[in-house]
Amino acid sequence: MTGISAWDRKATKGTSAVAVRVLELIASGQASSRAELAAQLGAAASTVSLAVGQLVERGLIAEEGTKASTGGRPRKVLRLGSRDEFAVAADLGGRHARIGVVLPGGGLTDVSTVPFLVADGPEAALSRLADTLEALAEQRGRGGLRGVGLSLPGPVDIASGSVVLPSRMPGWNRFPVTAWLEERFGIPAAVDNDANCMAMGEHTVRLDGRRQTIMVKIGSAIGAGVIVDGRLYRGATGAAGDITHIRIDAAADIPCSCGNTGCLETVASGAALVRIMCEGGADVNSLEDVVQLAIDADPLATRTVRRAGDHLGQVLAANVNFFNPEAVYLGGILSTLEPFVAAVRSRLYESCHPLVTEHLTIERAGLGADAGLVGAGQFALQRALAHALHEVGSGPPGTLAPRPV
C-alpha cells in the first residue's frame, strides 16, 4: 500500500474489518439491509454504507428489491453477489460421512451419506472423499464452487488446519487437512470440529435473534460449541467448549480415552452407554443398538439414557450458570431420545440459578443431523469471502485492505 498516508491506512483497516462482518451477517441471514447491519454492528450508518458500497462495487454483495420498514422509506435488500455460488461440505464420522451442497445463508441440497473409514488414515480416506465431493460439485456446476468444508470428530487447530491429538482418529494427528484440501481443489477450504460446525450451522439458520447460545453434540463422544454475541467463540487456543473431559463424581476412576480417569465421556457418551449396557447384560454392539432399545422402552436402556442425560446436565449447569446463554441446543443421535433430553432439562432447571433459567430455551437442534454439514459449508464460504477481500485489498486508497485468513 505504498503512497497511502497513515490516516488512510487506519481508515482502510477499519473499513476492511466492517466489511468482513457485513459479509458474515449477510451470509448467515442475520441481516439483509443497511439499517439491520448498523444495528447488529453498533456502527454508524456512514461506516456501514461505505463498506457496503465497496462490496457492491466488487460484486461480493448485491442490492435488489425492497422490503417494508417500520418507518420511512422501504429498505433495499442485501444478498451475496451470486446466487450460483456454493460450497461442498462433509460431516465426518468413524465409518460414514454426510455430504452435501451448502448455499449462502444456510441452504442445503444434494445431501447423502457415503462410506468413510477414518481408520484408513487421512491420505486414503480424504482422497476417496475428495473424489465424491468433486463429483457433487460437477453435478451442480463446478463454476459456482467457492469452498470446501469439513466437520471433523476431533480437536482442531484452526491456525494449522489440522486435528490435534484426536482419540478416535488414528494417524490423523497434525495432518494438514486444510492445506491438503486447498491443494486438491484449488479453492479455499475450512475445517473445524463437529461441535463448532453444529453451533455455526444452527446459528446460521435460526431467525430468532439469539446471540448467546451453547450447542452440545452427544454422539459416540461429547462436544460443545459456543456462540458469543452472534459469533463462534473458540477461546485462546481453539479448545473452547471441550466439556467431554470435565471430571464428574459419578465417573469415579473409570479410564477415559484422553488418558485420565473420571471424565464425563466415560458415563455420558455414546461409547460409554454401549459399555454400560453390555455390563448390564444387554446384547448391543453399537450406539444405534442402544438408541433402538430406548425407543422400544427397554427398561435398562431407558434408565441408562436418563442417567447419561443427568450427568451431562450436571456438567452443563456449571457452564450455563457461568455463561448465562439464551439457549442450549442439543444435537447428535442421543438428542433424538426424549428421556435423555428431559433429564438434561431437569438437571439444568434444578442446578442453575432461577435468573439464569428464567428465559432459557433448552431444545433439540432444529437442523438435526444436518447442523454440522451446514456449519462446515458456512465456514468454507466465509473463508472464500475473506480470500476475495484479500485479493481486492491491494488497490488504491479507499479500497479494502488485505486480511489474513
Stockholm file with secondary structure:
# STOCKHOLM 1.0

chainA/1-405         MTGISAWDRKATKGTSAVAVRVLELIASGQASSRAELAAQLGAAASTVSLAVGQLVERGLIAEEGTKASTGGRPRKVLRLGSRDEFAVAADLGGRHARIGVVLPGGGLTDVSTVPFLVADGPEAALSRLADTLEALAEQRGRGGLRGVGLSLPGPVDIASGSVVLPSRMPGWNRFPVTAWLEERFGIPAAVDNDANCMAMGEHTVRLDGRRQTIMVKIGSAIGAGVIVDGRLYRGATGAAGDITHIRIDAAADIPCSCGNTGCLETVASGAALVRIMCEGGADVNSLEDVVQLAIDADPLATRTVRRAGDHLGQVLAANVNFFNPEAVYLGGILSTLEPFVAAVRSRLYESCHPLVTEHLTIERAGLGADAGLVGAGQFALQRALAHALHEVGSGPPGTLAPRPV
#=GR chainA/1-405 SS CTTCCHHHHHHHHHHHHHHHHHHHHHHTTSCCSHHHHHHHHTCCHHHHHHHHHHHHHTTSEEEEEEECCSSSSCEEEEEESCTTCEEEEEEECSSEEEEEEECTTSCEEEEEEEECCGGGCHHHHHHHHHHHHHHHHHHHCGGGEEEEEEEESSCEETTTTEECSCTTCTTCBTCBHHHHHHHHHSSCEEEEEHHHHHHHHHHHHCCSCCCSEEEEEESSSEEEEEEETTEEECCSSSCTTCCTTCBCGGGTTCBCTTSCBSBTHHHHSHHHHHHHHHHTTCCCCSHHHHHHHHHTTCHHHHHHHHHHHHHHHHHHHHHHHHHCCSEEEEESGGGGCHHHHHHHHHHHHHHSCHHHHTTCEEEECTTGGGHHHHHHHHHHHHHHHHHHHHHHTTSSTTSCCCCCC
#=GC SS_cons         CTTCCHHHHHHHHHHHHHHHHHHHHHHTTSCCSHHHHHHHHTCCHHHHHHHHHHHHHTTSEEEEEEECCSSSSCEEEEEESCTTCEEEEEEECSSEEEEEEECTTSCEEEEEEEECCGGGCHHHHHHHHHHHHHHHHHHHCGGGEEEEEEEESSCEETTTTEECSCTTCTTCBTCBHHHHHHHHHSSCEEEEEHHHHHHHHHHHHCCSCCCSEEEEEESSSEEEEEEETTEEECCSSSCTTCCTTCBCGGGTTCBCTTSCBSBTHHHHSHHHHHHHHHHTTCCCCSHHHHHHHHHTTCHHHHHHHHHHHHHHHHHHHHHHHHHCCSEEEEESGGGGCHHHHHHHHHHHHHHSCHHHHTTCEEEECTTGGGHHHHHHHHHHHHHHHHHHHHHHTTSSTTSCCCCCC
//
